[in-house]
Amino acid sequence: MEFKRWVVSAVMAATILGVSGAAWAQRGPRGKGGGPGMPSRIEGVARQLGVAEEVLVEIRKLAVAAEHRDVEIRSALEQAQVKLHALMAADMPEVNEVLGKVEEVGTQQTRMHKNHVELMLSVRRLLSVEQRQLLSKWFEQRRGGRGGPEDGMGSGRGPGMGPGMGPGMGNGAGRGRGKGYGPGRGGRDW
């Protein structure tokens, strides 16, 4: 009985982490009334870098294709999460079935992250050396200077994991960065 309770608790924790991870991976509404979608954001950054119009057209194509993949992946992720929650609502869920669904949620989250990384790397290949350097500086400024070894262990997502989490929580604490936990906190590289 104790083992079953432990397994159910572990699966519930994995579910909560999976849902919050998915929200973090999605990073908001992506053009659903809450701000510009992926192609618009990337195009805006590319314009700031002084990218030529023909390169901008290629970047736009890459971003639109990635956004289409994102929609498909997000749909599969949400369906897997709904099925997982339905399984977890049962009085005595079948452990292997639940764990399989947790695995499926994780697979979709990984697909989403890989899609974003693939887009980022594809766009970088189209940029000149100078533009890539400007892009790195732009991200560094956007993150507020975070990212160096002197800034703690990470992006400020937990006790002792970087700046902004309160007194003594890393170099730069209290400068208005990293308020709280969860999605939308910390820097993001497209």
C-alpha positions as CSV (number, residue, x, y, z in Angstrom):
1,M,0.0,0.0,0.0
2,E,2.8,2.4,0.9
3,F,4.6,1.7,-2.4
4,K,1.4,2.5,-4.4
5,R,1.0,5.7,-2.5
6,W,4.6,6.6,-3.3
7,V,4.1,5.8,-7.0
8,V,0.9,7.9,-7.3
9,S,2.7,10.8,-5.5
10,A,5.6,10.5,-7.9
11,V,3.4,10.5,-10.9
12,M,1.4,13.5,-9.6
13,A,4.7,15.4,-9.1
14,A,5.8,14.4,-12.6
15,T,2.5,15.6,-14.0
16,I,2.8,19.0,-12.3
17,L,6.3,19.4,-13.5
18,G,5.3,18.3,-17.0
19,V,2.5,20.9,-17.1
20,S,4.6,23.7,-15.8
21,G,7.4,22.6,-18.2
22,A,5.0,22.8,-21.1
23,A,3.9,26.2,-20.1
24,W,7.5,27.3,-19.8
25,A,8.2,25.8,-23.2
26,Q,5.3,27.6,-24.8
27,R,6.1,30.9,-23.3
28,G,2.7,32.5,-23.6
29,P,0.0,33.1,-26.1
30,R,2.1,33.4,-29.3
31,G,-0.1,35.8,-31.3
32,K,-3.4,34.9,-29.7
33,G,-4.1,38.4,-28.6
34,G,-1.3,38.6,-26.0
35,G,1.4,39.9,-28.3
36,P,3.1,39.2,-31.6
37,G,3.6,35.6,-32.9
38,M,6.9,33.9,-33.5
39,P,7.4,35.2,-37.1
40,S,6.8,38.8,-36.0
41,R,9.1,38.6,-33.0
42,I,11.9,37.1,-35.0
43,E,11.4,39.5,-37.9
44,G,11.6,42.5,-35.4
45,V,14.9,41.3,-34.0
46,A,16.3,40.6,-37.4
47,R,15.4,44.2,-38.5
48,Q,17.2,45.5,-35.4
49,L,20.3,43.6,-36.5
50,G,20.2,45.2,-40.0
51,V,19.5,42.0,-41.9
52,A,19.1,42.5,-45.7
53,E,15.6,42.2,-47.1
54,E,16.3,38.9,-49.0
55,V,17.7,37.3,-45.8
56,L,14.6,38.7,-44.0
57,V,12.4,36.8,-46.4
58,E,14.2,33.6,-45.7
59,I,14.0,34.2,-42.0
60,R,10.3,34.8,-42.2
61,K,9.8,31.5,-44.1
62,L,11.7,29.6,-41.5
63,A,9.8,31.3,-38.7
64,V,6.4,30.6,-40.3
65,A,7.3,26.9,-40.9
66,A,8.4,26.6,-37.2
67,E,5.2,28.2,-36.0
68,H,3.2,25.7,-38.0
69,R,5.1,22.9,-36.5
70,D,4.6,24.5,-33.0
71,V,0.8,24.5,-33.5
72,E,0.9,20.8,-34.4
73,I,3.2,19.9,-31.5
74,R,1.3,22.1,-29.0
75,S,-2.0,20.3,-30.0
76,A,-0.4,16.9,-29.4
77,L,1.0,18.0,-26.1
78,E,-2.3,19.3,-24.9
79,Q,-4.1,16.1,-25.9
80,A,-1.5,14.1,-24.1
81,Q,-1.9,16.3,-21.0
82,V,-5.7,15.9,-21.1
83,K,-5.4,12.1,-21.3
84,L,-2.9,12.1,-18.5
85,H,-5.2,14.2,-16.3
86,A,-8.1,11.8,-17.1
87,L,-6.0,8.8,-16.1
88,M,-4.9,10.5,-12.9
89,A,-8.6,11.3,-12.0
90,A,-9.3,7.6,-11.6
91,D,-9.5,6.2,-8.1
92,M,-6.7,3.7,-8.7
93,P,-4.9,4.6,-12.0
94,E,-2.9,1.9,-13.8
95,V,0.7,2.9,-13.0
96,N,2.2,1.8,-16.4
97,E,-0.5,3.5,-18.3
98,V,0.0,6.8,-16.4
99,L,3.8,6.5,-16.7
100,G,3.4,5.9,-20.5
101,K,1.3,9.1,-20.8
102,V,3.9,11.0,-18.7
103,E,6.5,9.8,-21.2
104,E,4.3,11.0,-24.1
105,V,3.9,14.5,-22.5
106,G,7.7,14.7,-22.1
107,T,8.2,13.6,-25.8
108,Q,6.0,16.4,-27.0
109,Q,7.7,18.9,-24.8
110,T,11.1,17.8,-26.2
111,R,9.7,18.1,-29.7
112,M,8.6,21.7,-29.0
113,H,12.0,22.6,-27.5
114,K,13.9,21.0,-30.5
115,N,11.6,22.9,-32.9
116,H,12.6,26.2,-31.3
117,V,16.3,25.4,-31.1
118,E,16.3,24.3,-34.8
119,L,14.7,27.6,-35.8
120,M,17.3,29.5,-33.7
121,L,20.2,27.7,-35.3
122,S,18.7,28.0,-38.8
123,V,18.3,31.7,-38.4
124,R,21.9,32.1,-37.0
125,R,23.2,30.4,-40.2
126,L,21.7,33.2,-42.3
127,L,23.4,35.9,-40.2
128,S,26.8,37.4,-40.7
129,V,29.5,37.1,-38.0
130,E,28.8,40.7,-37.0
131,Q,25.0,40.1,-36.8
132,R,25.5,37.0,-34.7
133,Q,27.7,39.1,-32.3
134,L,25.0,41.8,-32.2
135,L,22.4,39.1,-31.5
136,S,24.5,37.7,-28.6
137,K,24.8,41.2,-27.1
138,W,21.0,41.8,-27.6
139,F,20.2,38.6,-25.7
140,E,22.6,39.4,-23.0
141,Q,21.0,42.9,-22.5
142,R,17.6,41.4,-22.7
143,R,18.5,38.9,-19.9
144,G,19.8,41.8,-17.8
145,G,23.4,40.7,-17.8
146,R,22.6,37.2,-16.5
147,G,24.4,34.1,-17.6
148,G,27.9,34.4,-16.4
149,P,29.4,32.2,-13.7
150,E,29.3,35.0,-11.2
151,D,25.5,35.1,-11.4
152,G,24.8,31.8,-9.6
153,M,23.7,28.4,-10.8
154,G,21.0,29.2,-13.2
155,S,18.2,31.3,-14.4
156,G,16.7,32.2,-11.1
157,R,14.2,29.4,-10.9
158,G,14.6,28.3,-7.3
159,P,16.5,28.9,-4.1
160,G,20.1,29.6,-4.8
161,M,19.6,29.2,-8.5
162,G,20.7,32.6,-9.6
163,P,19.9,36.3,-9.1
164,G,16.7,37.9,-8.2
165,M,15.3,35.5,-5.7
166,G,15.9,37.5,-2.5
167,P,18.8,38.4,-0.1
168,G,21.8,36.2,-0.6
169,M,20.5,34.3,-3.5
170,G,23.3,35.1,-6.0
171,N,25.0,38.1,-7.4
172,G,22.6,40.8,-8.4
173,A,19.7,39.8,-6.1
174,G,17.1,42.5,-5.7
175,R,17.7,44.3,-8.9
176,G,14.2,43.5,-10.2
177,R,15.0,40.4,-12.1
178,G,13.6,36.9,-11.7
179,K,10.6,37.7,-9.6
180,G,9.0,34.4,-8.6
181,Y,8.8,31.0,-10.1
182,G,7.3,29.5,-13.2
183,P,6.7,30.4,-16.8
184,G,7.7,33.8,-18.2
185,R,10.4,34.3,-15.6
186,G,14.0,34.7,-16.9
187,G,15.5,35.1,-20.3
188,R,14.5,33.4,-23.5
189,D,16.6,32.8,-26.6
190,W,14.7,32.2,-29.8
